[in-house]
Amino acid sequence: MTAALEVIGVHKSFGGRQILNDFSLRIDIGETVGLLGPNGCGKTTLLNVIANLVSKDKGQVLFMGQPIENLGKPMRSLVAVCSQRSSLYPELLPAENLLFFARLYGLSEKESERRVAELMSDFELEGFATTRAGRLSGGWQQRLHIAVSVINRPAFLMLDEPTAAVDVEARLDLWNFIGGLRDQGTTILMTTHHLTEADRLCNRVALMRDGGVVAVGHPAELLSRLPGKSVAQVTSVDTDGLIKRARALGWPTRQGMNEVRLFLPAVLSLREIIDALDGVNLSSLSTRPLTLEDVYLELVGGLAPLERVALK
């Protein structure tokens, strides 16, 4: 089956600094894929390369099997980008912003009016119909920004940190809107720093480091590749003794700033863990399920692991 998007061996550097390094990723039609990685790893640059806003040094970007550079205007209109920098006109009302971009994309007057009414309703913007875009709060501006991005019903949508710098309530609302687009069949590539966001919205997650992909898969698949079934978070006045005992038990350890994380072979009770660590002076102990945060820290960094289990 033809992929919605294929990025094959893409390289990009700026001023001698390598930003994208042999980056490859396939996204099937109807998928939502999340890109996670630290600042500076190349996420935004990748979106700009895919949108043909920045030229690549090497590699291929194919949209529906065709090189992105060769796409005609009608095909290019099927690819939309919602960047971190707002494209809104602050002096225009929400509906006026939507109408402007509808006509810019070539929608007829009748279709433009219909689409503006739909999006004003879908994104719950009617209550701000008389408020200029520049006077909207950050969360409401972001709603309008995403609405503008989908005015022409793009088949492929790229979202660059769509919920950055918004409050919790606005984030939950935006998740619902993005999930609705996904459920309607829009293919989505989104960058995010929110692991919960990726887990909730994405069919697959691609972890980036140093300009390339280090792992890609469904969140549950990525979790299954960690060296344990659950995590114990432990503090002790005898960290060395704790680590030595855990290793003797065959429990992989990861040391953070103020705690040691133990990957457990099963979901164990606190009593079972305490009994297994008998003789070690424990200050605190808690357990929790594995999360995408554990996958991220294992592959991308953040903790200083005492030992690392290779994830294939």
C-alpha positions, -999 to +999 in steps of 0.1 A: +000+000+000+013+035-009+023+054+022+009+089+029+044+100+036+078+084+033+110+102+045+140+083+033+176+089+045+171+127+048+201+148+059+201+186+067+227+208+082+229+245+089+262+263+091+281+230+094+259+217+122+241+184+113+204+188+122+189+158+104+211+127+101+198+099+079+163+104+091+137+079+079+101+074+087+070+060+070+034+072+078+005+053+065-028+069+054-050+077+084-022+073+109-013+098+136+024+097+144+041+116+172+077+129+171+093+131+205+128+143+213+147+170+231+150+206+219+173+209+189+170+173+178+155+183+144+117+180+148+108+214+135+134+212+107+119+179+096+084+194+093+099+223+073+117+199+050+085+178+045+065+210+037+093+219+012+099+251+031+135+241+037+156+222+012+172+190+023+209+182+017+203+145+008+175+119+008+139+117-004+105+129+008+076+112-009+039+122-005+016+095-018+046+081-037+056+113-054+086+135-045+073+165-025+092+188-048+073+176-079+038+181-065+016+205-083-005+232-066-036+210-061-016+183-044+003+207-023-030+221-010-036+186+006-006+191+029-010+216+058+013+228+085+004+243+118+037+258+130+046+272+164+045+307+149+009+318+145-003+327+110-033+346+123-040+382+115-045+398+149-068+426+138-092+402+121-121+385+138-119+346+140-144+341+111-125+367+091-093+349+096-109+316+085-126+332+055-093+348+044-075+315+043-104+297+028-103+320-002-065+318-003-068+281-007-092+286-036-125+276-019-156+290-036-175+317-019-203+293-009-179+266+003-159+292+022-189+304+041-200+268+048-165+258+060-161+289+082-194+281+099-184+245+105-151+254+120-165+282+142-188+255+156-164+226+158-138+247+176-164+264+198-153+299+186-188+314+183-186+329+218-156+350+205-171+359+172-167+397+179-132+394+195-102+402+174-078+373+171-050+393+187-071+397+219-079+360+223-061+341+251-033+318+241-055+287+242-082+302+220-057+316+196-043+281+192-077+267+186-082+292+158-047+285+145-054+248+141-089+256+126-071+278+100-048+249+092-076+226+083-098+251+065-093+232+032-097+197+047-060+187+041-053+150+038-021+153+057-016+177+086+016+185+105+013+200+139+043+215+156+038+213+194+001+221+191-005+224+228+027+242+239+022+271+263-015+265+269-032+257+302-045+222+311-081+229+302-071+242+268-048+213+262-076+188+269-099+206+245-072+207+218-066+169+223-103+164+216-102+185+185-070+167+172-085+133+181-116+143+161-095+151+130-077+117+134-110+099+137-122+116+106-093+100+087-068+129+085-032+117+085-013+136+112+024+141+120+028+160+153+058+170+174+053+172+211+070+172+244+040+159+263+043+121+266+007+118+278-003+136+246+016+112+224+001+082+243-034+095+240-034+107+203-009+087+184-011+054+167+027+053+167+055+073+183+089+080+168+117+089+193+143+113+179+179+118+190+208+136+172+187+141+141+176+105+136+150+080+147+161+057+176+128+038+179+093+039+164+062+019+173+028+019+191+032+031+227+023-004+240+050-019+217+076+005+229+067-003+265+070-040+259+107-035+249+117-022+283+137-045+306+108-050+331+071-051+338+069-023+363+091+002+381+100+007+417+113+042+427+136+039+457+157+062+478+183+049+503+211+062+524+231+032+510+227+037+473+256+014+465+242-014+486+208-009+470+222-012+435+243-042+444+213-061+458+191-052+429+217-064+404+220-097+424+183-101+420+186-095+382+167-062+384+181-036+360+188-002+377+187+034+366+201+061+388+186+096+388+194+127+408+175+117+440+164+081+434+172+048+419+146+032+395+144-006+395+129-024+366+109-053+382+103-086+364+066-085+374+041-063+392+052-068+428+037-055+460+056-032+483+060-061+508+075-083+481+100-056+472+109-049+508+114-086+515+136-089+484+157-059+495+160-072+531+190-057+548+191-026+526+183+006+545+154+021+525+143+057+529+113+056+506+097+032+481+069+034+456+058+015+425+041+024+393+034+010+359+058+016+330+051+047+310+063+063+278+085+085+300+105+053+309+109+046+272+119+081+265+145+083+293+159+049+283+165+058+246+167+095+244+183+104+278+176+123+309+188+099+335+223+085+338+218+047+336+242+025+355+236-001+328+217+001+296+197-028+280+197-024+242+163-019+227+161-033+192 
